[in-house]
Amino acid sequence: MTGGAGYIGSHVVRLLLARGDDVIVIDRLSTGRRHRIDGAVLVETDLASPEAADEVREIVREHGVDGVLHFAALKSAPESVLQPERYYRENLGALANVLSGIRDTAVRSFVFSSSAAVYGEVSDEPVGENIPTAPINPYGQTKLAGEWLTRAATAAAGIPSVSLRYFNVAGAGWPDLADDQVANLFTVTIDRILRDEPPIIYGDDHETADGTGVRDYVHVLDLAEAHVAALEALANRPQHDVYNIGTGRGVSVREVIDALASVSGRPLAPVVADRRPGDPSSVVADVSRSARELGWRSRYSLSDMVESAWNARGDVAGRGRQETEHS
Ligand SMILES: NC(=O)c1ccc[n+]([C@@H]2O[C@H](COP(=O)([O-])OP(=O)(O)OC[C@H]3O[C@@H](n4cnc5c(N)ncnc54)[C@H](O)[C@@H]3O)[C@@H](O)[C@H]2O)c1
C-alpha cells in the first residue's frame, strides 16, 4: 500500500491487519505518521523520485505482494492552484512509477484513490459516475488523469483495477488515526472551537434548506471498508471502473458546525463570511453503483463522525496538529 501512513490509508491498514493480511506500506512520511501503522512493514521512500518504479518492483517481488492500494498524493486544492507543476509531477509521477513497478509481477488488484473533485461544479444531483467530469483545479485534474492512467496501464498489464471517488471524508475509526491536518470543515471547526474562536460559515445564501453549503460526508471507517469490499470485488472484475464513495445523504455546513459545537459543550455562534468562488451549493453522491457492484454501503451517521473526530482531539493535540490548508 502506498501512502498507508496517512489519515485514510492507515484506517485501511488496520482493517487489513485485523483480517490477517500482511501489509507493506510505502510512504515518505511527509504527512504520514509512523505511529499509525504498527504491525505493518514500512518502506520509507519518495514514490515521485526517478528510482521509485524499480524500488516498487523489488518490494513487490520480495514480499510477494498480490494487491496494491495507491493513496500517496498531495491533496490540497488551493495549494494545487499555486503549484500546478508540482501536483502534476508528484501525483501523476508517483502513480506512473507505481504502475510501472507492478507490471509483470504477481499483483492481481489495484485500487486508486480518486476524488469527487473530478466532477467540478455540479448542477444536477445526486452526482452519478456518468455525469461529465470537469475538475476546476489542478488537484482534481491529477485525480481525473490518474483514473485514465490507471485504466490504461492496468489494462495493458492485465491487472484488475478500480478508482474510488471519495466524497467528504471525516471522523476517526480510532483516535490515534485521526486526521491531524487542519484542512476541512471538521478539522478547521474543531481547531477554532479549541482556540475559543467562532466557527466560520462561508455563505448562507446558497440554494439549500438552511442557506449553507451541503456536502456528502462519509465516515473514514466506512471509506476504509469500501476499499476492502473493492479488493474483494476486483477478483471478478476484469475491467477498470469508477465508483462514488459517499453516503448519498447531504448535510449542511451549519448542521456540521452545530453538531460539533454541541458535542464540544462550547456553543460558540458561527460567523458568516462571503461565499467562496467556485463553491457549489450542494454536492451529494449517487451511491447506487457502489452498492450494487461492490456490495458496499455506508453505515455511520453524522453524529458518529462528529463524536469520533471530537473525541480524537486530545490524541491529535498530543502529537501536534499540522497547520495546512488541504481540501
Ligand atoms: N481526505 C480526503 O478528504 C480525501 C478526499 C478525496 C480523495 N482523497 C485522496 O485520498 C488519498 C489519501 O488522503 P489522506 O487524506 O489520507 O491524505 P494524507 O496526506 O493523510 O495521506 C497521504 C499519504 O501519502 C504519503 N505521500 C504523499 N506523497 C508521497 C510520495 N510522493 N511518496 C511516498 N509517500 C507519499 C504521505 O506521507 C501520507 O502518508 C490521497 O490520494 C487523496 O488525494 C482524500
PDBQT file of the ligand as one rigid body, heavy atoms in Angstrom, charges set to zero:
ROOT
HETATM    1  N1  LIG A 401      -9.025  13.270   2.862  1.00  0.00    +0.000 N 
HETATM    2  C1  LIG A 401      -9.945  13.474   1.937  1.00  0.00    +0.000 C 
HETATM    3  O1  LIG A 401     -10.992  14.098   2.227  1.00  0.00    +0.000 OA
HETATM    4  C2  LIG A 401      -9.781  12.951   0.526  1.00  0.00    +0.000 A 
HETATM    5  C3  LIG A 401     -10.832  13.134  -0.380  1.00  0.00    +0.000 A 
HETATM    6  C4  LIG A 401     -10.688  12.643  -1.678  1.00  0.00    +0.000 A 
HETATM    7  C5  LIG A 401      -9.532  11.969  -2.045  1.00  0.00    +0.000 A 
HETATM    8  N2  LIG A 401      -8.517  11.818  -1.135  1.00  0.00    +0.000 N 
HETATM    9  C6  LIG A 401      -7.301  11.103  -1.575  1.00  0.00    +0.000 C 
HETATM   10  O2  LIG A 401      -7.047  10.051  -0.682  1.00  0.00    +0.000 OA
HETATM   11  C7  LIG A 401      -5.644   9.813  -0.573  1.00  0.00    +0.000 C 
HETATM   12  C8  LIG A 401      -5.230   9.793   0.886  1.00  0.00    +0.000 C 
HETATM   13  O3  LIG A 401      -5.612  11.029   1.501  1.00  0.00    +0.000 OA
HETATM   14  P1  LIG A 401      -5.395  11.307   3.058  1.00  0.00    +0.000 P 
HETATM   15  O4  LIG A 401      -6.490  12.226   3.473  1.00  0.00    +0.000 OA
HETATM   16  O5  LIG A 401      -5.168  10.050   3.782  1.00  0.00    +0.000 OA
HETATM   17  O6  LIG A 401      -4.054  12.178   2.961  1.00  0.00    +0.000 OA
HETATM   18  P2  LIG A 401      -2.713  12.125   3.840  1.00  0.00    +0.000 P 
HETATM   19  O7  LIG A 401      -1.939  13.336   3.470  1.00  0.00    +0.000 OA
HETATM   20  O8  LIG A 401      -3.046  11.908   5.259  1.00  0.00    +0.000 OA
HETATM   21  O9  LIG A 401      -2.005  10.809   3.277  1.00  0.00    +0.000 OA
HETATM   22  C9  LIG A 401      -1.196  10.794   2.124  1.00  0.00    +0.000 C 
HETATM   23  C10 LIG A 401      -0.015   9.878   2.425  1.00  0.00    +0.000 C 
HETATM   24  O10 LIG A 401       0.784   9.741   1.255  1.00  0.00    +0.000 OA
HETATM   25  C11 LIG A 401       2.155   9.991   1.610  1.00  0.00    +0.000 C 
HETATM   26  N3  LIG A 401       2.779  10.518   0.375  1.00  0.00    +0.000 N 
HETATM   27  C12 LIG A 401       2.397  11.611  -0.324  1.00  0.00    +0.000 A 
HETATM   28  N4  LIG A 401       3.176  11.753  -1.412  1.00  0.00    +0.000 NA
HETATM   29  C13 LIG A 401       4.083  10.728  -1.401  1.00  0.00    +0.000 A 
HETATM   30  C14 LIG A 401       5.153  10.325  -2.249  1.00  0.00    +0.000 A 
HETATM   31  N5  LIG A 401       5.479  11.020  -3.348  1.00  0.00    +0.000 N 
HETATM   32  N6  LIG A 401       5.855   9.215  -1.936  1.00  0.00    +0.000 NA
HETATM   33  C15 LIG A 401       5.551   8.493  -0.815  1.00  0.00    +0.000 A 
HETATM   34  N7  LIG A 401       4.552   8.833   0.024  1.00  0.00    +0.000 NA
HETATM   35  C16 LIG A 401       3.819   9.934  -0.258  1.00  0.00    +0.000 A 
HETATM   36  C17 LIG A 401       2.109  10.944   2.777  1.00  0.00    +0.000 C 
HETATM   37  O11 LIG A 401       3.269  10.899   3.604  1.00  0.00    +0.000 OA
HETATM   38  C18 LIG A 401       0.879  10.423   3.531  1.00  0.00    +0.000 C 
HETATM   39  O12 LIG A 401       1.213   9.360   4.415  1.00  0.00    +0.000 OA
HETATM   40  C19 LIG A 401      -4.971  10.895  -1.407  1.00  0.00    +0.000 C 
HETATM   41  O13 LIG A 401      -4.685  10.353  -2.683  1.00  0.00    +0.000 OA
HETATM   42  C20 LIG A 401      -6.051  11.967  -1.524  1.00  0.00    +0.000 C 
HETATM   43  O14 LIG A 401      -5.900  12.741  -2.693  1.00  0.00    +0.000 OA
HETATM   44  C21 LIG A 401      -8.616  12.292   0.139  1.00  0.00    +0.000 A 
ENDROOT
TORSDOF 0
